[in-house]
Amino acid sequence: MNTDVSIMLVEDDYMDVRNVERELKKINVDIPLYTARNGREALAMLRGEGVPQINPLPSVIMLDINMPRMNGLEFLAELRKDPILKDLNVFIMTTSSEDSDRMAAQNLHVSGYIEKPLTFDKFGGKDGSTIDSFSLFLDLLKLK
């Protein structure tokens, strides 16, 4: 197992966390998965503020948009302002099909946009962008 590769999942819904774990297992992704319940908790884990810092930093962050305390877009804005964290690869995961959410995420330089529920075996969408997102996701994990 490559110990330099990990995933951070920022998600407040327990069932969505379990679903991501199940889907990663289905495609034989056996790398550390760090889970935070909101943006504040995720930033603390990435910066080592009050909790052990994730080291090395995750290869990919899978980020829900709708969360309490600090939502995904607020987290992403903070991440992009941080000189150490600003270049992390972030994939937005959401049930939202709002164009405003998609545009806000794109303006914050996301690597991909994935609609929930997450299913790797049915990856694909009307515009094909989720297939591209999935391919990039695997490339970033060096599993392809």
N, C-alpha and C positions, 0 to 999 in steps of 0.2 A: 504494500500500500504506500502511495506517495504521501508523505506527511506534510508536504508543502501545499497540498491542495485541500480546500475545505469549502463548504457552503454555509452561508448565514441565511436563515429564514426569519423574516420579520413578519409575524402573523399572530393575530390575537385570537383566532378561532381554532379551538383544539381539533375539531374534525378536519379542518383544512391542513393543519400540521400533520395529522395522521395520514391524510391523503397524499401529501408530498412525500412523506417517508415511504409509503407503500409504492408510489410511482417510481421513486429513485431505486428502490429495491428491485422492482420489475426489470429495470434496465441495467441491473448489476452495478449501480453506483454505490460503492462501499467506501465512502470517505467521511470524515467528520462533518456533522451537521449541527451547527450552533443555532439555537432558537431564541428569539427575543419576542416579547408580546406587544411591543410598541416601539416607536422611533426613539424615545428617550432611553429605553433599556438597551436598544441596539447601539446607540452612540456610546453609552457607558461601556459596553462590552468591547467596542472597537477602539476606544481610547484608554481603557483600563481605569475608568473612574469609579471607584468603590467596588469593583469586581475585577477578577483577573482579566487581563487583556488577551484577546484572541491573537495568537502569534504562531505562525505568520498570519497576516490578514487574509480573509477569505478570498478565494478566486472569484466567487460569484455571490451576490446578494439577491435573494428572491424576496420581493417586497410587496406586501399588501398595501393598498391605498387607504382603505377605510379602517382606521384603528383609533382607540381612545388615546388620550394624553398627548401624543404627537403622531399625526397621520403620516402616511407614506410620502406624500409630496412635501410636507414640512421637513421630514427626515432627509429626503433627497436634497432639498435646498441647503440644509445644514451640512450634509456630506460634501456637496460640491464647493462649499466655502472653506472646508478644512484642507490645508495644504498637503497633509499626509494621506487623507482618505479620498480626496477629490477624484482620483482616477479609477476607483473601484468599479467593477462591472456590475450593473444593477438591472435586474429583470423585474418589471412591474407585474404583479399578479393581482387580478381584480375581477369582480363580477360586473363592474361598471363598464358600460359601453358608451359612456359619455365622451363626445369628441373633446370637450374641454379638459377632461382628465388626461386623455391621450396626448393632446397638444402640450399641456403642462409638463407631462412626463418627458416628451420629446425635447422640450426646451431645456430640461435639466439633464439632457444627454444620457438617456437610458440605453442599455444595450438591446433590450427587447421588451415586448409587451405581450403578456400571456393571460388569456381569459380563463377564469376558474369555472368549473372545477378542472384542475390540472389532470390531463391524461396524456402521457407521452405516446401511447399507442395510437391515439387519435389526433396527434398534433397536426394542425392544419386549420386554415381559416378561409374566409371568403376571399381575402386579398393575398393569401399565401405568406403573409408576413410572419405568422407564427411558426411555419416550417423553417423559415430563415432564422428566427429567434432560437428555435430548438437546435439547429445546426451550430449556431454560434455558441449556445449554452454548452454543448458537448465539446466544442473546440476549446473553450475556456477551461474546461475540466480536463482537457487532454485525453478524452475517452474515445474519440472518434477514430 
